[in-house]
Amino acid sequence: MKILIQTPRIVNTASPFHLKRKNVLINNGRITEIGDKNFQADKVINGDEMILSAGWLDLGAVVGDPGLEHREDLNSITKAAASGGFTALAVMPNTQPAIQTKNEVSYLTQNNDNRLVQIHALAAVTKNCKGEELTDMIDLHEAGAVAFTDGLKSLWHTDVFLKSLQYLQKFKGLLIDHPEDVWLDLFGQMNEGPQSAALGLKGMPRIAEEIAVSRNLKLLEYAGGRLHFSKISSSTSVSLIRAAKKRGLNVSCDITGFQTLLLDSELGSFDTNYKTNPPLREKSDADALLKGLSDGTIDVVCSGHLPVDDESKFLEFDQADFGMINLQTFASQLAQISEEVKIEELILKVAEAPRKLLGLDLPKIDIDEKANLTLFDPNCEWVFSAENNFSKSKNSPWLTKKLKGKAVAVFNNGKLKAEE
């Protein structure tokens, strides 16, 4: 089937049409024409005021499969991802069992040649993500793992962290860490500050993140290697990483789409959908994250998608699990952030930067190239509802809310998901 996308703005640094508005014709999974002519097609998508980029990749989504399929399985997460604009997911190893053997990597990646949304494995650094004993990372790399992390768990053991950096240099592997001093955050429920004091909740101080960032940067400087910080939230963390980059360290970082938009004041109603780790911080932190996006300190924007079942989420606040689902609502957050940061820069932080970090091929928008694309409409208004939520979980503060900004079509492996 021939599909014509009319006059989208192309945002793809590998393309000769980067930042230009062109008609794009797709036929049987390949881009066959790009230009100003109105090509003949079986289906026409009006892409005026929309952005066409390489398919988005989410760095660090959580799936419950294997072991926690009641929260999310591979089928539900790929449906949610396609609806949200993603053609690839790099998934965390926090499953049961953890992603720590060749078989478990293969289980996630085996159908990638035929999937609309491809799945890449972030394999565990330590066995069962406990932070104590290293996995066989060379074998996991050869099996297809694209990076190494304990996912939602911090690499708390200093010697293990150091040896991980050294070990991964054998194949230029990327170490991803969730920076957190778990002892300082022990029993914490939300950001430590005036709001936590007013609500009577145990706080999670910024210093718990900042100590881990500072320590890990020192270890990176000492040992060498490649280090990526996952989901930073503190203004000081941004400053530390900015300074480390200026010193020439091979460091990168990401934030979630909602971290610049939601503040700890949202927790006044004790809505557990806003309970996340790292926690929602204050406006000064959100402003620092926006500045980090603008000046290039923050490399990647991710969804932070973490499905949680009702029995573990809808409890008294201090008993509820951390996390929110966010694949389908992520595009609306990009639209909001674009009021402060250029939309083209944001698109590159979800379509291209994650692939470069993981060593994956960058899709190219050019004639006779495979169509691995996301079409994003920053002005589309829609409601996220129980009926159009494809996740198995519903821990989202945006359910029933009217949103602005949506990915209206994705293309990959000859397949298409488009809004009617």
C-alpha positions, 0 to 999 in steps of 0.5 A: 500500500502506498501512503503519502504524508503531505508536507511534514517538517522532517527532523532527521540529521542523517537526511538531506531533507533535515528541517525541510517540509516535503511530501514523503511517499512510503510503499511496502515499508520503504520510502520511495519518493520525497519531494514537492510533488503530490504523489499518487497514493492509496492513503493520504495523511495530512502532515501539515504542522506535523514533524516527521522523524526517525522512529522514537526509542524509549530508553529504560521502559519497564515491562513485567514480562517475564514474571510480572505479566499481570502488570505489563507483557510484551504484547501490551507494552508494544501496543502502548508504545506504538500508540505513543509514537515509539518504534523501539524500546530499550527495556529495564532488566527488573523482571522475574527472573532478571534479564541476566542470561542469553535466553532472557535476552533472546526472549525479548529480542527474538521477533524484532525483524517482524515487530512494529515496535522492536525491543532491545534488552538492557541486561543486568549488571549484577545477578538479580539486580542486587548490586553484589555479583557481576553478571557475564556481561560479555556473553550478554553483549554477544547475545544482543544486550545493548547496555547494562544496568540494574535498572530501577536499582542503584549500583550501590556497591562502590567496588562493583561499580568500579569493576563494571566500568572496567569490565565494559571497556572490553567492548565499549559497553555502556553502563546505565545507573539510577543514581541514589543513595538508598540509605538516605532515601530509606522509607522516603515517600516524596521530595524532601522539602516544605511540602513533605513536612506539611504532609507529614511524609518522610522525604527523599532529599536531593543529596541522596541523588547528588552524592551518587552522581558525584561519587560515580563521576569520580569513579568514571574519572578514575577508571574510564569507560562510558556512563549514563545516568538514568532519570536525574531530577536535581538541579545540582545533578545537572550542574555536576554532569555539565561540569563533568562533560566540560572536563571531557568525561564520557558521561550522558544522562536522561530525564523523564518527560514529566519531570520538568512539568510536575512538581511535588505540590501535586502530592497534596491530594495524596494521589499515589499516581504522582509517587515516583522515584526519583520523586517530583521535585520543586520548581528550581529543579524543573527549571534546571532540567529545562536549562540542561535540555537547552544547553545539551547537558541532558542527552535523552528524554524518556517516558519513565514508563513503570506499570504497577497493578492496582493492588500495589498502587492504590493504597495508603500513600506510604504503602504504595509502589513508585511509578507511573505509566507514560508511553502513550502520554509522553508526546503531550509532554514533549509538546508542553516542554517545547514551549521552553525548549526547541521542539526539534532539539527534543525530537532528536533527544528521543529519536536519535540520541538514544540510538547513538548511545546504544550503538544502534543504526539511525533510521534515515529519511531518504529515498529507498530507505526503510521507513522507521518513522514517527509522525508527531502532531504537537497540536492534536487534542485528545483524551487519555481514557480507559478505552484507549489505554493499551497498558495492562496497568492504569497508574497514570495521573492523566487518565480522563484528562484532555491532552495536547500533542500526539504521535499520529502515526508510526512506521517500521518493518513494513507495518503501520499504526496510524490514528483514524 
